[in-house]
């Protein structure tokens, strides 16, 4: 997961995943972020979710990738892959 330009926690997923189905059913969600160390610090964030599917998810997925990994060598190819995979965010 990552943080978008508006400060919201975002994650890339698929429509058929349990977390996506659960968020559609009940927008109240929790995200737990763990440290790399076993038994290390962690934080739980409670809030509400909004699920976006293709085609609305494509540009937010571009922002998600950019915030996590930087620039992609071919954004048109990335967009096409997200549509083909049916990704949600």
C-alpha positions in Angstrom: 0.0 0.0 0.0 1.0 3.6 -0.3 -0.2 7.2 0.3 -1.7 9.3 -2.5 -1.2 13.0 -3.1 -4.2 13.7 -0.9 -2.8 11.8 2.0 -5.1 8.8 1.6 -3.9 5.3 2.1 -4.2 3.4 -1.2 -3.6 -0.1 -2.4 -3.8 -1.9 -5.7 -6.0 -5.0 -5.7 -8.5 -7.0 -7.8 -12.3 -6.8 -7.6 -12.7 -10.5 -6.6 -10.3 -10.3 -3.6 -11.9 -10.7 -0.1 -10.7 -7.2 1.0 -12.3 -5.6 -2.0 -15.6 -7.4 -1.5 -15.6 -6.6 2.2 -14.9 -2.9 1.6 -17.8 -2.8 -0.8 -20.1 -4.5 1.7 -19.0 -2.3 4.6 -16.9 0.8 4.0 -15.5 0.7 7.6 -11.9 -0.7 7.3 -8.7 -1.1 9.2 -5.2 -1.2 7.9 -2.3 -2.5 9.9 1.3 -1.5 9.0 4.0 -3.7 10.4 7.7 -3.0 10.8 10.3 -5.3 9.2 11.3 -6.5 12.7 9.5 -9.5 14.2 7.6 -8.2 17.2 8.6 -4.6 16.2 6.4 -1.5 16.2 3.2 -1.4 14.2 0.2 1.0 13.7 -3.5 0.4 13.0 -5.4 2.9 11.0 -9.2 2.8 11.0 -11.3 4.7 8.4 -13.6 4.3 5.5 -12.9 2.8 2.1 -13.8 3.7 -1.5 -13.2 1.1 -4.2 -12.5 2.2 -7.8 -12.6 -0.2 -10.7 -11.5 0.1 -14.3 -11.9 2.6 -16.0 -12.0 5.0 -13.0 -9.1 3.2 -11.3 -6.6 3.7 -14.1 -5.3 7.2 -13.3 -5.2 6.7 -9.5 -3.2 3.5 -10.3 -0.7 5.6 -12.3 -0.4 8.0 -9.2 0.0 4.9 -6.9 2.8 3.5 -9.1 4.5 6.9 -9.4 4.4 7.5 -5.6 5.8 4.0 -4.8 8.2 3.4 -7.6 8.8 6.6 -9.5 8.4 7.0 -13.3 7.4 4.1 -15.5 9.2 3.8 -18.9 5.9 3.6 -20.8 2.7 4.9 -19.1 0.5 3.9 -22.0 1.7 0.3 -21.6 1.1 0.5 -17.8 -2.4 1.8 -18.3 -3.2 -0.9 -20.8 -1.9 -3.6 -18.4 -4.0 -2.2 -15.6 -7.1 -2.4 -17.8 -6.3 -5.9 -19.1 -5.7 -7.1 -15.5 -8.9 -5.4 -14.3 -7.2 -3.8 -11.4 -9.0 -1.9 -8.7 -7.7 0.6 -6.2 
